[in-house]
């Protein structure tokens, strides 16, 4: 259902990254929210589940896949302009930006959900 909330172009652009993310989820893990954008100019997704936040992209041969615990060590910052949004994850001294998120309301919702779960 969460993927169904993405716009058609976002869903089409992120289909490989969604498959990569789906492959690393645990069998009974529940997806709560998804956003699609670009990570270093490569299509990527952020998937919020009942257990973690998963980042996956579609880099050929070696996709980026990171799983973040939903605790105080994870922070999220968000920005938006007239057309797109960006979410920046701050974790263990690392800064990871998912940019050009076309579904801005979903990006805002994702940031709020992450903050609610991490106390940030």
N, C-alpha and C positions, 0 to 999 in steps of 0.2 A: 504494500500500500504506500509506503514512504516514497518509493521510486515513482509511483504513479502521480505523485504531486509535482514532480519535476515538469517543466515545460518540454514540449516536443523536441526543440533543438538541443536542450540540455541533456535530455535522455539519450538522444541519438549520438551526441558528441561523447558522452561518458560511458557508452555501453561496454567497452572493453575494461575500463577502470572499475565499473560496477561488477563485472564478472571476477576481476582480480579480488576485489573486496569480499565478494560473496564466497570465494574459495577459502578465505582465511577465517571466516566466522565459524564459531563452534556450532555443532548440530542443533542445539536448542536455544541459541542466542536469538534475541528478538530485536529487530531493527525498529528504531523509533523515529529517526529523521535522517534525511540525506540531502546534501547539496553537491552540485557539480560545478567545477570551475577549472582553473589551470594552476598547475604547480610547476614553476620554472618553464612556462610555455607549453606544457604537456597536459592533456586532459586528465583530470583527477577528481576524486570524490572524497568527501568526509562523510562517514557513516556513524551515527550515534546509535549505540545499542543499549540494552539493559545492563551491560557490563563494562563497556569501554567506548572509546572513540577510535575509529579506524580510519586511517588515511591511506589511500591507494591511488596510484596513477597507472598509465598504460605505456610506460617506457618499454621499448622493445628489448627483449632478452633478460632484462633485470628491472622489473617494475619496483617502484618505491612502495613499500608496505610498512606502516608503523601503527602500532597499537598503543594507545595512551590510557592509563588508568584514570578514572574519573575521581580525582582527589585534588587537594589544594596545590599540588605541584604543577597542575595544568591551568593555564590562564588563556583566555581568548580575548582578542580585540577585533572590532569590526569597523569597517568603513563602507560608505556607499556614495555613489555619485548619481547622476541622472539616469544611467543605464545599467550599471553593474555594482556589485558589492565585493568586498574582500574580507576574509577572516584570517587573522594571524594567530597562530598557536605559539605560546611561550611555554617551554618545558625544559628543565634541566640545562639552562643556559642556551638553549637552541631556539631559534625563531623560524617558523615555517609558515609561509603565506600561500593561501589558496586564493587566487585572484580571478577576476573576470567571471564572477558568479552572476549569471543572468537572472536567476530567480531571487531577486533581492529580498522579498518577504520571507522566503525560506532561510536565507542567510541570517536575517535578524532573529528569526525563531530559533535557529540552530545555536547562535551565540547565547540567547537567553536560556535555552535548555542546558547548555554546557555550564554556564554560570550558576544556574540553580543546583546542578548536581555537584559542582566542585566548591561551592561556597564563595565563588569569586564574583 
